[in-house]
Amino acid sequence: MNLIQLLAMIGIYACVVNVVFIALPTEAARSRATELHDQVAAFIVGTLFQAKFFLLFSCLIGRGIPIQSGPHAAADRPFARQYGRHLAGLAAIGVLHGASIFTGNILLIYALLGLII
């Protein structure tokens, strides 16, 4: 895992982005902030963290496809079977994480969208 991947994982899974949803009841987390300092904090989290980390994580998921397929293409082996196992593992981790820790998990969505590729 390189530094960019590590930062993306820390940014998403170390609760920087999801701390509001984990710390507050669902109805409070989904309501708009009324105080100025809460609005500023929501803007900073949304602009500096959420937009950047989700984009970075999406790019890493997409970039992993050519990296994983390279050895298969060089050895003239089909890649679809291994990529299917990769997506199944990603979906399983997403379901486990979503059921046990945080319901807003995005890994299952990435796995399902990976089926299109």
Beta strands, then each sheet from edge to edge (+ up, - down):
end
